Amino acid sequence: MILIDTSIWIEYFQKKPTVDVSAVDLLIEERSAATCLPIKAEVLSGEMTTQTRSVVTLALNALESIDPNWNSDDIWNQITQLSIESRKRKIGLPGIVDRMILISAKLANAQIWTLDKKMKQLAPIVPVTLF
């Protein structure tokens, strides 16, 4: 399973992507693409027409969702611990949404596909394998 990060979706939905995102279609076709609520929220918070928002919502809802139980204290402890570990390693304080995404990937044993530099630095700490 591959958790496709917001940075990839932004490129994917561009008319002229600046990076090769052709693997997205293959992952979807193979039912290997996943999402989670924080990614959906980030993507759908972007500026887009009502029609585009409908298409994007349908596309994201068709993917497997790998959300953990966001009401679990254990999940929030892991999210908090990730910020502590990142500061120890001088990476700086990662945003809470990035930490939620990484923890989602970890708990689902999924790889993560991202263009985000900080997420790439954090992935080995979690640990999560990069795609």
N, CA, C and O atoms as a printed pandas DataFrame, in Angstrom:
     atom_number atom_name residue_name chain_id  residue_number  x_coord  y_coord  z_coord
0              1         N          MET        A               1    0.847   -1.175    0.000
1              2        CA          MET        A               1    0.000    0.000    0.000
2              3         C          MET        A               1    0.894    1.241    0.000
3              4         O          MET        A               1    1.893    1.307    0.716
4              5         N          ILE        A               2    0.510    2.218   -0.819
5              6        CA          ILE        A               2    1.255    3.470   -0.926
6              7         C          ILE        A               2    0.341    4.618   -0.513
7              8         O          ILE        A               2   -0.702    4.845   -1.126
8              9         N          LEU        A               3    0.737    5.330    0.521
9             10        CA          LEU        A               3    0.007    6.521    0.944
10            11         C          LEU        A               3    0.526    7.688    0.112
11            12         O          LEU        A               3    1.686    8.083    0.229
12            13         N          ILE        A               4   -0.345    8.231   -0.725
13            14        CA          ILE        A               4    0.040    9.324   -1.621
14            15         C          ILE        A               4   -0.187   10.645   -0.900
15            16         O          ILE        A               4   -1.319   11.011   -0.582
16            17         N          ASP        A               5    0.911   11.354   -0.648
17            18        CA          ASP        A               5    0.868   12.604    0.105
18            19         C          ASP        A               5    0.264   13.742   -0.723
19            20         O          ASP        A               5    0.183   13.678   -1.950
20            21         N          THR        A               6   -0.145   14.760   -0.017
21            22        CA          THR        A               6   -0.742   15.954   -0.618
22            23         C          THR        A               6    0.135   16.531   -1.721
23            24         O          THR        A               6   -0.375   16.941   -2.764
24            25         N          SER        A               7    1.439   16.569   -1.506
25            26        CA          SER        A               7    2.352   17.156   -2.496
26            27         C          SER        A               7    2.262   16.442   -3.843
27            28         O          SER        A               7    2.390   17.076   -4.890
28            29         N          ILE        A               8    2.045   15.145   -3.822
29            30        CA          ILE        A               8    1.893   14.382   -5.070
30            31         C          ILE        A               8    0.538   14.684   -5.700
31            32         O          ILE        A               8    0.452   14.867   -6.914
32            33         N          TRP        A               9   -0.528   14.739   -4.891
33            34        CA          TRP        A               9   -1.855   15.035   -5.434
34            35         C          TRP        A               9   -1.895   16.415   -6.074
35            36         O          TRP        A               9   -2.528   16.598   -7.113
36            37         N          ILE        A              10   -1.231   17.378   -5.469
37            38        CA          ILE        A              10   -1.202   18.723   -6.051
38            39         C          ILE        A              10   -0.591   18.667   -7.444
39            40         O          ILE        A              10   -1.115   19.268   -8.382
40            41         N          GLU        A              11    0.508   17.949   -7.578
41            42        CA          GLU        A              11    1.136   17.797   -8.899
42            43         C          GLU        A              11    0.227   17.021   -9.849
43            44         O          GLU        A              11    0.068   17.387  -11.014
44            45         N          TYR        A              12   -0.361   15.954   -9.342
45            46        CA          TYR        A              12   -1.201   15.088  -10.173
46            47         C          TYR        A              12   -2.363   15.853  -10.801
47            48         O          TYR        A              12   -2.700   15.628  -11.963
48            49         N          PHE        A              13   -2.968   16.745  -10.044
49            50        CA          PHE        A              13   -4.129   17.473  -10.553
50            51         C          PHE        A              13   -3.759   18.737  -11.332
51            52         O          PHE        A              13   -4.647   19.458  -11.785
52            53         N          GLN        A              14   -2.470   19.016  -11.493
53            54        CA          GLN        A              14   -2.030   20.146  -12.316
54            55         C          GLN        A              14   -2.187   19.792  -13.792
55            56         O          GLN        A              14   -2.079   18.629  -14.179
56            57         N          LYS        A              15   -2.443   20.806  -14.603
57            58        CA          LYS        A              15   -2.513   20.560  -16.052
58            59         C          LYS        A              15   -1.159   20.123  -16.589
59            60         O          LYS        A              15   -1.077   19.255  -17.457
60            61         N          LYS        A              16   -0.095   20.731  -16.066
61            62        CA          LYS        A              16    1.265   20.382  -16.476
62            63         C          LYS        A              16    2.111   20.131  -15.226
63            64         O          LYS        A              16    2.766   21.045  -14.726
64            65         N          PRO        A              17    2.098   18.893  -14.721
65            66        CA          PRO        A              17    2.885   18.590  -13.517
66            67         C          PRO        A              17    4.373   18.871  -13.742
67            68         O          PRO        A              17    4.885   18.702  -14.849
68            69         N          THR        A              18    5.051   19.297  -12.692
69            70        CA          THR        A              18    6.487   19.573  -12.788
70            71         C          THR        A              18    7.326   18.342  -12.458
71            72         O          THR        A              18    8.544   18.355  -12.633
72            73         N          VAL        A              19    6.684   17.288  -11.985
73            74        CA          VAL        A              19    7.370   16.018  -11.716
74            75         C          VAL        A              19    6.547   14.883  -12.335
75            76         O          VAL        A              19    5.372   15.059  -12.656
76            77         N          ASP        A              20    7.176   13.730  -12.495
77            78        CA          ASP        A              20    6.491   12.579  -13.084
78            79         C          ASP        A              20    5.566   11.938  -12.046
79            80         O          ASP        A              20    6.020   11.358  -11.060
80            81         N          VAL        A              21    4.284   12.055  -12.287
81            82        CA          VAL        A              21    3.292   11.467  -11.383
82            83         C          VAL        A              21    2.495   10.358  -12.087
83            84         O          VAL        A              21    1.402    9.993  -11.655
84            85         N          SER        A              22    3.058    9.839  -13.164
85            86        CA          SER        A              22    2.354    8.815  -13.941
86            87         C          SER        A              22    2.081    7.548  -13.127
87            88         O          SER        A              22    1.145    6.809  -13.433
88            89         N          ALA        A              23    2.876    7.296  -12.109
89            90        CA          ALA        A              23    2.668    6.101  -11.283
90            91         C          ALA        A              23    1.373    6.174  -10.481
91            92         O          ALA        A              23    0.876    5.146  -10.023
92            93         N          VAL        A              24    0.818    7.374  -10.304
93            94        CA          VAL        A              24   -0.439    7.498   -9.553
94            95         C          VAL        A              24   -1.526    6.659  -10.218
95            96         O          VAL        A              24   -2.236    5.912   -9.544
96            97         N          ASP        A              25   -1.657    6.780  -11.527
97            98        CA          ASP        A              25   -2.686    6.019  -12.246
98            99         C          ASP        A              25   -2.484    4.516  -12.076
99           100         O          ASP        A              25   -3.446    3.772  -11.884
100          101         N          LEU        A              26   -1.245    4.078  -12.147
101          102        CA          LEU        A              26   -0.955    2.654  -11.986
102          103         C          LEU        A              26   -1.296    2.181  -10.571
103          104         O          LEU        A              26   -1.880    1.112  -10.396
104          105         N          LEU        A              27   -0.935    2.973   -9.571
105          106        CA          LEU        A              27   -1.248    2.606   -8.185
106          107         C          LEU        A              27   -2.756    2.525   -7.962
107          108         O          LEU        A              27   -3.241    1.630   -7.270
108          109         N          ILE        A              28   -3.491    3.464   -8.552
109          110        CA          ILE        A              28   -4.953    3.439   -8.431
110          111         C          ILE        A              28   -5.512    2.191   -9.112
111          112         O          ILE        A              28   -6.358    1.491   -8.555
112          113         N          GLU        A              29   -5.027    1.927  -10.320
113          114        CA          GLU        A              29   -5.491    0.765  -11.081
114          115         C          GLU        A              29   -5.221   -0.534  -10.324
115          116         O          GLU        A              29   -6.045   -1.449  -10.334
116          117         N          GLU        A              30   -4.068   -0.609   -9.673
117          118        CA          GLU        A              30   -3.695   -1.813   -8.921
118          119         C          GLU        A              30   -4.306   -1.850   -7.521
119          120         O          GLU        A              30   -4.081   -2.793   -6.763
120          121         N          ARG        A              31   -5.071   -0.829   -7.187
121          122        CA          ARG        A              31   -5.670   -0.687   -5.855
122          123         C          ARG        A              31   -4.604   -0.676   -4.755
123          124         O          ARG        A              31   -4.793   -1.223   -3.669
124          125         N          SER        A              32   -3.489   -0.038   -5.073
125          126        CA          SER        A              32   -2.386    0.083   -4.123
126          127         C          SER        A              32   -2.262    1.490   -3.561
127          128         O          SER        A              32   -1.401    1.745   -2.719
128          129         N          ALA        A              33   -3.105    2.403   -4.012
129          130        CA          ALA        A              33   -3.061    3.796   -3.549
130          131         C          ALA        A              33   -3.957    3.952   -2.328
131          132         O          ALA        A              33   -5.062    3.412   -2.269
132          133         N          ALA        A              34   -3.452    4.703   -1.362
133          134        CA          ALA        A              34   -4.228    4.952   -0.141
134          135         C          ALA        A              34   -4.225    6.439    0.181
135          136         O          ALA        A              34   -3.408    7.211   -0.322
136          137         N          THR        A              35   -5.165    6.809    1.036
137          138        CA          THR        A              35   -5.236    8.174    1.538
138          139         C          THR        A              35   -5.616    8.122    3.013
139          140         O          THR        A              35   -5.849    7.052    3.574
140          141         N          CYS        A              36   -5.671    9.293    3.622
141          142        CA          CYS        A              36   -6.127    9.416    5.004
142          143         C          CYS        A              36   -6.788   10.786    5.153
143          144         O          CYS        A              36   -6.612   11.662    4.306
144          145         N          LEU        A              37   -7.537   10.961    6.218
145          146        CA          LEU        A              37   -8.293   12.206    6.398
146          147         C          LEU        A              37   -7.431   13.466    6.368
147          148         O          LEU        A              37   -7.851   14.455    5.768
148          149         N          PRO        A              38   -6.244   13.481    6.985
149          150        CA          PRO        A              38   -5.439   14.701    6.896
150          151         C          PRO        A              38   -5.052   15.069    5.460
151          152         O          PRO        A              38   -5.002   16.251    5.118
152          153         N          ILE        A              39   -4.781   14.075    4.628
153          154        CA          ILE        A              39   -4.458   14.355    3.226
154          155         C          ILE        A              39   -5.689   14.873    2.503
155          156         O          ILE        A              39   -5.607   15.854    1.763
156          157         N          LYS        A              40   -6.832   14.223    2.710
157          158        CA          LYS        A              40   -8.070   14.708    2.088
158          159         C          LYS        A              40   -8.327   16.161    2.473
159          160         O          LYS        A              40   -8.663   16.983    1.621
160          161         N          ALA        A              41   -8.171   16.473    3.752
161          162        CA          ALA        A              41   -8.424   17.841    4.224
162          163         C          ALA        A              41   -7.471   18.834    3.575
163          164         O          ALA        A              41   -7.886   19.920    3.171
164          165         N          GLU        A              42   -6.193   18.467    3.471
165          166        CA          GLU        A              42   -5.230   19.372    2.838
166          167         C          GLU        A              42   -5.554   19.587    1.367
167          168         O          GLU        A              42   -5.584   20.724    0.897
168          169         N          VAL        A              43   -5.795   18.502    0.640
169          170        CA          VAL        A              43   -6.069   18.612   -0.795
170          171         C          VAL        A              43   -7.341   19.419   -1.038
171          172         O          VAL        A              43   -7.362   20.316   -1.881
172          173         N          LEU        A              44   -8.393   19.101   -0.301
173          174        CA          LEU        A              44   -9.678   19.772   -0.526
174          175         C          LEU        A              44   -9.711   21.194    0.025
175          176         O          LEU        A              44  -10.660   21.933   -0.238
176          177         N          SER        A              45   -8.700   21.584    0.776
177          178        CA          SER        A              45   -8.599   22.964    1.256
178          179         C          SER        A              45   -7.990   23.885    0.207
179          180         O          SER        A              45   -8.008   25.107    0.355
180          181         N          GLY        A              46   -7.456   23.293   -0.845
181          182        CA          GLY        A              46   -6.848   24.089   -1.911
182          183         C          GLY        A              46   -7.897   24.820   -2.731
183          184         O          GLY        A              46   -9.082   24.489   -2.702
184          185         N          GLU        A              47   -7.432   25.817   -3.459
185          186        CA          GLU        A              47   -8.336   26.598   -4.303
186          187         C          GLU        A              47   -8.678   25.799   -5.557
187          188         O          GLU        A              47   -7.789   25.361   -6.287
188          189         N          MET        A              48   -9.978   25.614   -5.801
189          190        CA          MET        A              48  -10.442   24.892   -6.991
190          191         C          MET        A              48  -11.902   25.227   -7.240
191          192         O          MET        A              48  -12.609   25.703   -6.351
192          193         N          THR        A              49  -12.336   24.973   -8.451
193          194        CA          THR        A              49  -13.732   25.218   -8.789
194          195         C          THR        A              49  -14.609   24.180   -8.103
195          196         O          THR        A              49  -14.119   23.151   -7.638
196          197         N          THR        A              50  -15.893   24.454   -8.042
197          198        CA          THR        A              50  -16.839   23.513   -7.443
198          199         C          THR        A              50  -16.820   22.190   -8.190
199          200         O          THR        A              50  -16.863   21.124   -7.576
200          201         N          GLN        A              51  -16.754   22.256   -9.510
201          202        CA          GLN        A              51  -16.728   21.037  -10.323
202          203         C          GLN        A              51  -15.454   20.234  -10.046
203          204         O          GLN        A              51  -15.506   19.015   -9.876
204          205         N          THR        A              52  -14.323   20.917  -10.002
205          206        CA          THR        A              52  -13.063   20.230   -9.718
206          207         C          THR        A              52  -13.089   19.616   -8.325
207          208         O          THR        A              52  -12.625   18.492   -8.134
208          209         N          ARG        A              53  -13.627   20.348   -7.351
209          210        CA          ARG        A              53  -13.709   19.833   -5.982
210          211         C          ARG        A              53  -14.531   18.544   -5.947
211          212         O          ARG        A              53  -14.184   17.606   -5.229
212          213         N          SER        A              54  -15.618   18.495   -6.720
213          214        CA          SER        A              54  -16.450   17.284   -6.776
214          215         C          SER        A              54  -15.668   16.108   -7.339
215          216         O          SER        A              54  -15.735   14.998   -6.812
216          217         N          VAL        A              55  -14.927   16.355   -8.411
217          218        CA          VAL        A              55  -14.134   15.298   -9.040
218          219         C          VAL        A              55  -13.041   14.810   -8.088
219          220         O          VAL        A              55  -12.833   13.607   -7.930
220          221         N          VAL        A              56  -12.352   15.751   -7.463
221          222        CA          VAL        A              56  -11.272   15.393   -6.539
222          223         C          VAL        A              56  -11.823   14.634   -5.334
223          224         O          VAL        A              56  -11.221   13.657   -4.888
224          225         N          THR        A              57  -12.952   15.073   -4.813
225          226        CA          THR        A              57  -13.578   14.388   -3.677
226          227         C          THR        A              57  -13.927   12.951   -4.042
227          228         O          THR        A              57  -13.648   12.028   -3.275
228          229         N          LEU        A              58  -14.532   12.759   -5.206
229          230        CA          LEU        A              58  -14.866   11.400   -5.656
230          231         C          LEU        A              58  -13.615   10.544   -5.798
231          232         O          LEU        A              58  -13.601    9.379   -5.403
232          233         N          ALA        A              59  -12.568   11.130   -6.364
233          234        CA          ALA        A              59  -11.322   10.385   -6.565
234          235         C          ALA        A              59  -10.719    9.960   -5.227
235          236         O          ALA        A              59  -10.320    8.808   -5.061
236          237         N          LEU        A              60  -10.654   10.878   -4.286
237          238        CA          LEU        A              60  -10.066   10.556   -2.980
238          239         C          LEU        A              60  -10.923    9.558   -2.201
239          240         O          LEU        A              60  -10.397    8.681   -1.516
240          241         N          ASN        A              61  -12.233    9.697   -2.310
241          242        CA          ASN        A              61  -13.130    8.782   -1.597
242          243         C          ASN        A              61  -13.101    7.364   -2.162
243          244         O          ASN        A              61  -13.498    6.417   -1.485
244          245         N          ALA        A              62  -12.632    7.217   -3.398
245          246        CA          ALA        A              62  -12.553    5.893   -4.019
246          247         C          ALA        A              62  -11.330    5.107   -3.540
247          248         O          ALA        A              62  -11.248    3.895   -3.740
248          249         N          LEU        A              63  -10.388    5.800   -2.911
249          250        CA          LEU        A              63   -9.167    5.146   -2.448
250          251         C          LEU        A              63   -9.368    4.502   -1.084
251          252         O          LEU        A              63  -10.269    4.865   -0.328
252          253         N          GLU        A              64   -8.507    3.542   -0.794
253          254        CA          GLU        A              64   -8.535    2.953    0.546
254          255         C          GLU        A              64   -8.083    4.008    1.552
255          256         O          GLU        A              64   -7.098    4.714    1.334
256          257         N          SER        A              65   -8.808    4.100    2.640
257          258        CA          SER        A              65   -8.463    5.034    3.707
258          259         C          SER        A              65   -7.744    4.272    4.811
259          260         O          SER        A              65   -8.215    3.228    5.264
260          261         N          ILE        A              66   -6.600    4.798    5.243
261          262        CA          ILE        A              66   -5.802    4.090    6.253
262          263         C          ILE        A              66   -5.714    4.894    7.554
263          264         O          ILE        A              66   -4.681    4.896    8.224
264          265         N          ASP        A              67   -6.787    5.562    7.894
265          266        CA          ASP        A              67   -6.799    6.347    9.124
266          267         C          ASP        A              67   -6.780    5.455   10.355
267          268         O          ASP        A              67   -7.510    4.466   10.430
268          269         N          PRO        A              68   -5.932    5.815   11.327
269          270        CA          PRO        A              68   -6.019    5.139   12.620
270          271         C          PRO        A              68   -7.200    5.718   13.398
271          272         O          PRO        A              68   -7.909    6.589   12.895
272          273         N          ASN        A              69   -7.405    5.249   14.591
273          274        CA          ASN        A              69   -8.454    5.789   15.454
274          275         C          ASN        A              69   -7.959    7.109   16.038
275          276         O          ASN        A              69   -7.198    7.127   17.005
276          277         N          TRP        A              70   -8.403    8.210   15.436
277          278        CA          TRP        A              70   -7.933    9.531   15.865
278          279         C          TRP        A              70   -8.378    9.879   17.285
279          280         O          TRP        A              70   -7.905   10.866   17.847
280          281         N          ASN        A              71   -9.268    9.100   17.867
281          282        CA          ASN        A              71   -9.702    9.340   19.248
282          283         C          ASN        A              71   -8.847    8.592   20.269
283          284         O          ASN        A              71   -9.094    8.685   21.471
284          285         N          SER        A              72   -7.858    7.863   19.802
285          286        CA          SER        A              72   -7.013    7.061   20.687
286          287         C          SER        A              72   -5.878    7.899   21.284
287          288         O          SER        A              72   -5.155    8.592   20.568
288          289         N          ASP        A              73   -5.739    7.820   22.595
289          290        CA          ASP        A              73   -4.622    8.501   23.263
290          291         C          ASP        A              73   -3.278    7.998   22.747
291          292         O          ASP        A              73   -2.328    8.772   22.628
292          293         N          ASP        A              74   -3.196    6.711   22.443
293          294        CA          ASP        A              74   -1.943    6.145   21.944
294          295         C          ASP        A              74   -1.518    6.812   20.638
295          296         O          ASP        A              74   -0.338    7.106   20.443
296          297         N          ILE        A              75   -2.467    7.046   19.755
297          298        CA          ILE        A              75   -2.153    7.702   18.476
298          299         C          ILE        A              75   -1.585    9.093   18.739
299          300         O          ILE        A              75   -0.569    9.470   18.154
300          301         N          TRP        A              76   -2.226    9.846   19.605
301          302        CA          TRP        A              76   -1.772   11.212   19.896
302          303         C          TRP        A              76   -0.448   11.209   20.638
303          304         O          TRP        A              76    0.346   12.138   20.487
304          305         N          ASN        A              77   -0.198   10.190   21.431
305          306        CA          ASN        A              77    1.117   10.062   22.068
306          307         C          ASN        A              77    2.206    9.830   21.021
307          308         O          ASN        A              77    3.304   10.377   21.132
308          309         N          GLN        A              78    1.904    9.023   20.010
309          310        CA          GLN        A              78    2.869    8.792   18.930
310          311         C          GLN        A              78    3.122   10.071   18.134
311          312         O          GLN        A              78    4.257   10.364   17.758
312          313         N          ILE        A              79    2.063   10.823   17.883
313          314        CA          ILE        A              79    2.192   12.090   17.157
314          315         C          ILE        A              79    3.066   13.060   17.957
315          316         O          ILE        A              79    3.924   13.742   17.396
316          317         N          THR        A              80    2.840   13.113   19.257
317          318        CA          THR        A              80    3.638   13.976   20.134
318          319         C          THR        A              80    5.087   13.513   20.182
319          320         O          THR        A              80    6.009   14.324   20.091
320          321         N          GLN        A              81    5.282   12.216   20.325
321          322        CA          GLN        A              81    6.636   11.661   20.406
322          323         C          GLN        A              81    7.433   11.956   19.142
323          324         O          GLN        A              81    8.641   12.186   19.213
324          325         N          LEU        A              82    6.781   11.954   18.000
325          326        CA          LEU        A              82    7.470   12.250   16.743
326          327         C          LEU        A              82    8.030   13.674   16.749
327          328         O          LEU        A              82    9.118   13.912   16.226
328          329         N          SER        A              83    7.305   14.607   17.327
329          330        CA          SER        A              83    7.826   15.979   17.398
330          331         C          SER        A              83    9.038   16.047   18.326
331          332         O          SER        A              83    9.997   16.769   18.049
332          333         N          ILE        A              84    8.995   15.302   19.417
333          334        CA          ILE        A              84   10.121   15.275   20.357
334          335         C          ILE        A              84   11.362   14.684   19.684
335          336         O          ILE        A              84   12.460   15.229   19.797
336          337         N          GLU        A              85   11.172   13.562   18.982
337          338        CA          GLU        A              85   12.290   12.912   18.289
338          339         C          GLU        A              85   12.864   13.795   17.188
339          340         O          GLU        A              85   14.080   13.845   17.003
340          341         N          SER        A              86   12.004   14.487   16.464
341          342        CA          SER        A              86   12.500   15.331   15.368
342          343         C          SER        A              86   13.330   16.498   15.910
343          344         O          SER        A              86   14.324   16.890   15.299
344          345         N          ARG        A              87   12.927   17.043   17.038
345          346        CA          ARG        A              87   13.719   18.125   17.645
346          347         C          ARG        A              87   15.060   17.605   18.151
347          348         O          ARG        A              87   16.082   18.279   18.017
348          349         N          LYS        A              88   15.057   16.415   18.729
349          350        CA          LYS        A              88   16.312   15.808   19.194
350          351         C          LYS        A              88   17.296   15.650   18.041
351          352         O          LYS        A              88   18.505   15.804   18.212
352          353         N          ARG        A              89   16.764   15.346   16.881
353          354        CA          ARG        A              89   17.610   15.113   15.702
354          355         C          ARG        A              89   17.833   16.385   14.887
355          356         O          ARG        A              89   18.363   16.334   13.778
356          357         N          LYS        A              90   17.430   17.508   15.435
357          358        CA          LYS        A              90   17.653   18.828   14.829
358          359         C          LYS        A              90   16.949   19.003   13.484
359          360         O          LYS        A              90   17.422   19.735   12.614
360          361         N          ILE        A              91   15.814   18.322   13.325
361          362        CA          ILE        A              91   15.015   18.478   12.109
362          363         C          ILE        A              91   14.046   19.644   12.268
363          364         O          ILE        A              91   13.575   20.204   11.278
364          365         N          GLY        A              92   13.755   20.003   13.490
365          366        CA          GLY        A              92   12.799   21.075   13.744
366          367         C          GLY        A              92   11.427   20.494   14.034
367          368         O          GLY        A              92   11.222   19.282   13.956
368          369         N          LEU        A              93   10.499   21.361   14.366
369          370        CA          LEU        A              93    9.151   20.915   14.714
370          371         C          LEU        A              93    8.308   20.722   13.458
371          372         O          LEU        A              93    7.984   21.691   12.772
372          373         N          PRO        A              94    7.954   19.478   13.156
373          374        CA          PRO        A              94    7.096   19.229   11.995
374          375         C          PRO        A              94    5.649   19.605   12.311
375          376         O          PRO        A              94    5.217   19.540   13.461
376          377         N          GLY        A              95    4.919   19.992   11.290
377          378        CA          GLY        A              95    3.508   20.317   11.470
378          379         C          GLY        A              95    2.716   19.097   11.913
379          380         O          GLY        A              95    3.080   17.958   11.620
380          381         N          ILE        A              96    1.641   19.355   12.613
381          382        CA          ILE        A              96    0.839   18.255   13.153
382          383         C          ILE        A              96    0.222   17.409   12.041
383          384         O          ILE        A              96    0.101   16.193   12.189
384          385         N          VAL        A              97   -0.168   18.032   10.937
385          386        CA          VAL        A              97   -0.766   17.264    9.837
386          387         C          VAL        A              97    0.263   16.309    9.242
387          388         O          VAL        A              97   -0.058   15.157    8.951
388          389         N          ASP        A              98    1.493   16.776    9.059
389          390        CA          ASP        A              98    2.543   15.891    8.547
390          391         C          ASP        A              98    2.769   14.714    9.492
391          392         O          ASP        A              98    2.952   13.581    9.045
392          393         N          ARG        A              99    2.758   14.979   10.783
393          394        CA          ARG        A              99    2.943   13.892   11.754
394          395         C          ARG        A              99    1.776   12.915   11.697
395          396         O          ARG        A              99    1.978   11.704   11.794
396          397         N          MET        A             100    0.563   13.424   11.541
397          398        CA          MET        A             100   -0.614   12.551   11.433
398          399         C          MET        A             100   -0.506   11.655   10.203
399          400         O          MET        A             100   -0.822   10.466   10.264
400          401         N          ILE        A             101   -0.061   12.228    9.093
401          402        CA          ILE        A             101    0.081   11.469    7.850
402          403         C          ILE        A             101    1.124   10.367    8.025
403          404         O          ILE        A             101    0.895    9.223    7.632
404          405         N          LEU        A             102    2.253   10.709    8.606
405          406        CA          LEU        A             102    3.310    9.716    8.805
406          407         C          LEU        A             102    2.881    8.596    9.753
407          408         O          LEU        A             102    3.183    7.428    9.506
408          409         N          ILE        A             103    2.192    8.937   10.816
409          410        CA          ILE        A             103    1.706    7.912   11.750
410          411         C          ILE        A             103    0.670    7.022   11.062
411          412         O          ILE        A             103    0.642    5.815   11.300
412          413         N          SER        A             104   -0.174    7.598   10.220
413          414        CA          SER        A             104   -1.144    6.797    9.451
414          415         C          SER        A             104   -0.423    5.759    8.605
415          416         O          SER        A             104   -0.809    4.591    8.580
416          417         N          ALA        A             105    0.626    6.188    7.911
417          418        CA          ALA        A             105    1.394    5.268    7.066
418          419         C          ALA        A             105    2.046    4.175    7.909
419          420         O          ALA        A             105    2.004    2.997    7.555
420          421         N          LYS        A             106    2.643    4.574    9.014
421          422        CA          LYS        A             106    3.323    3.606    9.884
422          423         C          LYS        A             106    2.359    2.523   10.362
423          424         O          LYS        A             106    2.649    1.331   10.251
424          425         N          LEU        A             107    1.227    2.938   10.887
425          426        CA          LEU        A             107    0.290    1.977   11.479
426          427         C          LEU        A             107   -0.370    1.080   10.444
427          428         O          LEU        A             107   -0.809   -0.024   10.766
428          429         N          ALA        A             108   -0.442    1.548    9.206
429          430        CA          ALA        A             108   -1.003    0.733    8.125
430          431         C          ALA        A             108    0.081   -0.064    7.403
431          432         O          ALA        A             108   -0.201   -0.797    6.455
432          433         N          ASN        A             109    1.328    0.089    7.863
433          434        CA          ASN        A             109    2.464   -0.552    7.204
434          435         C          ASN        A             109    2.522   -0.178    5.724
435          436         O          ASN        A             109    2.793   -1.018    4.865
436          437         N          ALA        A             110    2.263    1.092    5.447
437          438        CA          ALA        A             110    2.259    1.598    4.073
438          439         C          ALA        A             110    3.521    2.410    3.814
439          440         O          ALA        A             110    4.099    2.996    4.729
440          441         N          GLN        A             111    3.933    2.433    2.568
441          442        CA          GLN        A             111    4.986    3.352    2.147
442          443         C          GLN        A             111    4.347    4.717    1.923
443          444         O          GLN        A             111    3.130    4.819    1.765
444          445         N          ILE        A             112    5.168    5.764    1.911
445          446        CA          ILE        A             112    4.627    7.088    1.634
446          447         C          ILE        A             112    5.347    7.690    0.435
447          448         O          ILE        A             112    6.571    7.627    0.319
448          449         N          TRP        A             113    4.545    8.279   -0.454
449          450        CA          TRP        A             113    5.089    8.950   -1.634
450          451         C          TRP        A             113    4.870   10.440   -1.429
451          452         O          TRP        A             113    3.733   10.913   -1.404
452          453         N          THR        A             114    5.953   11.169   -1.283
453          454        CA          THR        A             114    5.877   12.596   -1.006
454          455         C          THR        A             114    6.988   13.344   -1.722
455          456         O          THR        A             114    8.025   12.773   -2.059
456          457         N          LEU        A             115    6.759   14.616   -1.947
457          458        CA          LEU        A             115    7.794   15.514   -2.448
458          459         C          LEU        A             115    8.286   16.428   -1.330
459          460         O          LEU        A             115    9.244   17.180   -1.511
460          461         N          ASP        A             116    7.637   16.361   -0.191
461          462        CA          ASP        A             116    7.907   17.247    0.936
462          463         C          ASP        A             116    9.240   16.891    1.608
463          464         O          ASP        A             116    9.429   15.771    2.084
464          465         N          LYS        A             117   10.148   17.855    1.635
465          466        CA          LYS        A             117   11.495   17.627    2.170
466          467         C          LYS        A             117   11.471   17.209    3.641
467          468         O          LYS        A             117   12.158   16.265    4.031
468          469         N          LYS        A             118   10.687   17.904    4.448
469          470        CA          LYS        A             118   10.653   17.595    5.883
470          471         C          LYS        A             118   10.061   16.205    6.129
471          472         O          LYS        A             118   10.533   15.472    6.998
472          473         N          MET        A             119    9.025   15.845    5.362
473          474        CA          MET        A             119    8.451   14.503    5.533
474          475         C          MET        A             119    9.470   13.432    5.166
475          476         O          MET        A             119    9.533   12.380    5.803
476          477         N          LYS        A             120   10.265   13.704    4.140
477          478        CA          LYS        A             120   11.313   12.749    3.764
478          479         C          LYS        A             120   12.342   12.602    4.881
479          480         O          LYS        A             120   12.869   11.511    5.100
480          481         N          GLN        A             121   12.630   13.689    5.585
481          482        CA          GLN        A             121   13.565   13.624    6.705
482          483         C          GLN        A             121   12.957   12.878    7.892
483          484         O          GLN        A             121   13.660   12.168    8.612
484          485         N          LEU        A             122   11.661   13.041    8.091
485          486        CA          LEU        A             122   10.986   12.422    9.230
486          487         C          LEU        A             122   10.703   10.934    9.032
487          488         O          LEU        A             122   10.650   10.179   10.003
488          489         N          ALA        A             123   10.522   10.516    7.797
489          490        CA          ALA        A             123   10.121    9.131    7.514
490          491         C          ALA        A             123   10.994    8.081    8.211
491          492         O          ALA        A             123   10.450    7.141    8.790
492          493         N          PRO        A             124   12.328    8.205    8.177
493          494        CA          PRO        A             124   13.143    7.182    8.848
494          495         C          PRO        A             124   12.976    7.158   10.370
495          496         O          PRO        A             124   13.216    6.131   11.004
496          497         N          ILE        A             125   12.569    8.274   10.949
497          498        CA          ILE        A             125   12.383    8.344   12.400
498          499         C          ILE        A             125   11.142    7.574   12.828
499          500         O          ILE        A             125   11.109    7.001   13.917
500          501         N          VAL        A             126   10.120    7.560   11.972
501          502        CA          VAL        A             126    8.809    7.020   12.351
502          503         C          VAL        A             126    8.859    5.527   12.693
503          504         O          VAL        A             126    8.354    5.227   13.775
504          505         N          PRO        A             127    9.355    4.593   11.993
505          506        CA          PRO        A             127    9.879    4.618   10.638
506          507         C          PRO        A             127    8.805    4.295    9.591
507          508         O          PRO        A             127    7.904    3.486    9.812
508          509         N          VAL        A             128    8.946    4.964    8.448
509          510        CA          VAL        A             128    8.091    4.721    7.287
510          511         C          VAL        A             128    8.999    4.686    6.067
511          512         O          VAL        A             128    9.914    5.500    5.943
512          513         N          THR        A             129    8.747    3.749    5.174
513          514        CA          THR        A             129    9.528    3.632    3.948
514          515         C          THR        A             129    9.000    4.604    2.907
515          516         O          THR        A             129    7.791    4.730    2.715
516          517         N          LEU        A             130    9.918    5.291    2.237
517          518        CA          LEU        A             130    9.541    6.192    1.148
518          519         C          LEU        A             130    9.351    5.390   -0.128
519          520         O          LEU        A             130   10.067    4.420   -0.376
520          521         N          PHE        A             131    8.381    5.804   -0.936
521          522        CA          PHE        A             131    8.108    5.166   -2.227
522          523         C          PHE        A             131    8.946    5.852   -3.280
523          524         O          PHE        A             131    8.885    5.485   -4.453
